Amino acid sequence: MQNKYGYGHQTIDETDIAAVAEVIGSDFLTCGPNVKAFEQAICDYTGAKYCVAVSNATAGLHLAAMAAGLQSNDEAITSPITFLSSSNCICFTGATPVFADIDPETANIDPQEIKKHITSKTRVLIPVHFAGQSCDMEAIAQIAKEHNLIVIEDAAHAIGSEYKSTKVGSCAFSDMTVFSFHPVKTITTGEGGAVTTNSKELYDKLCALREHGVHKDGEMANTWEYEMRELGYNYRMTDFQAALGISQLKKLDKFKARRREIVEFYNHNLGLPHLIEKDFSTACFHLYPILVDNRRDFYFKAREKGLNLQIHYIPVHTQPYYARFGYKKGDYPKAETYYEQCISLPLYPALSDDDLNEIIKRIKEIL
């Protein structure tokens, strides 16, 4: 019976299991010391001053949008080639999502396209580091500076990646960065996410909004007292999730190296059109999308051969919900052309060279 391969899979070993087991046997299952330790470990890795661990990256994006002050009558710009959360977080605040088309070489948002969509209502830019490759953040930061905009990096795909020798998550060119730790991402906490920032003001807002809008400061700090000063949410991470995150983070550079090896292997042995890594990028690749003709036919033939591949992504502006904003097919032609051809191959550290040779063999039988 042939092995089956999905596009992504978590990499868990005995040290990860032991880290979680230790916490489950402790006094703290949530709101404990491991959450703080994980946040500090992310700061140490990225170079950011502050980190807020959350229940998932969607929650992180929601909190970041709220902390940025987005509200009804505002607009925020993001990419149409992304998971729904990147634009849904704008809708959560009552603001209007606006899209800017992509650079076809990277499937990342194009800074020149962003400029076309800025209006007097624009407040926030949410660039998405698609497949793990950083957007051109210096160009985006310059646009934000010229128009007094807040930048939230959606780095759900990109922990471990670098832009011009700065770690994604350092917030060197942004106000906040959001990570995902879903099982198919580079490191996992099961579900989970984090927001990094260098702003104490934003950090304080994120912390309060993560916990129902509750504040305990001043004379209240060491008592039973607390104040709810704004409407927040329960977006906290558990202590055993954080323990897994700490253990996984120690392996991040190893995971990154293997992911880059796999990408190079595909590049040299498949010869199919794929996304291009720019000179400013050293990506920790989350995805390896190729571009094929007759994508639907390819998808089902691959499944017959034990390759359970995935499409990343249906352009958000074509989703039925977004028709209420007036969006329709044809609005972002580069994104739509990319979508018609893209399909993501297996990419995770546990793949051996024998596995990769088998995957390539099966793909060539389809072509």
C-alpha positions, 0 to 999 in steps of 0.5 A: 500500500502506497504512503499518503502525503498531505501538504503539511504535518506537525513535527512532534517528538518525545521532548515536546510530549514530556514538556506538555506532560510536565505541565498537565501534572502541575498546578497551572493548566492555564494562565501560568508561568509557561505562557510568560516564558513562551512570550519571552522566548518569542521576544528573544527569538524575534527581537521584539520588545513585547509579545502577547500569546493568544488562543489562535492567530485569528484572535491575534489579528482581531486584537491587533485590529482593535488595538490599532483603533479600527472602527466603522467608517475606517478602511484597512488594506490587505491581500486577496491571496490569504486565509479569510482571517486576514480580512475578517479581522477588519470586518470584526471591528466594523471597518471595511476591508480593501484589497490590493493585488499581488506580485505574481512572482511571490503571491505577496501583496504588491506595494505599488498596488497598495498605493492605488487603494489608499483613501482618506478612510484608510487607517491600517495596512495588513500585509500577508507574508504568503508561504513564509516569504516576507513582503517588501516591508521597507516599501510598505513601511514607507507608504504607511509613514507617508499616510500615517497608517498602522501596519499589522504584519500577518506572519501566520506563515512566517515565523523563522523568516527574515527580511533584509537580515531582520527577523519577521516579528521584530516589528522593525517595519511595522507596529504589530506582527501576528504569528500562527501555531496551528499544526501545519505551521512551522512550529505548533502549540496545537491551536495558538498564536502570538502578537509581537510589538515594540510599543508599550501602549499597544502591548497594554491594549493587547493584554487587556483585550485578550482578557475581557478588557479587564485591567488590574493596575495601581492599587488593584494589582495585588488584590481581588479588584479589577476594572473592565474598561473596554469590551474584550475577549477570552483569547488566552493561551493555555499553559500546556500549549505554551510549554509545547511552544517553548519546546517547539521554538527550540527546534525552529532553526532546524525546521527552517533548514529542512524546509529550505532543503525541501524547497531547493530539492523541488526547485531542482528536480521538478522543473515546474513554475513556482514562486520566486524568493526575492533577494531581500528574503530568507524565508522559513517556507510554510508552503511550496505552491506550484503552478499547473494547467488544468489544476482541477484535473491535477488535484484529483489525479494527485489524490488517486496517487496518495498526494492529498494536496491543497489550494492556497487560497481562493481569493477572499474577494470572490467569497460570497460574504464579500459581495456585500462590499461590492467585490466580484470576480475580475477585480484583482486579476493577478490574484485570480490568475494565480489561484487558477493555477496554484496547488501546494506540494507536501512541505514539512521536516519529517519528509525524507529524501526517499519521500521526496523522490517518491512524491516527485515520481508520482507528480511526473506520472500525472503531468 
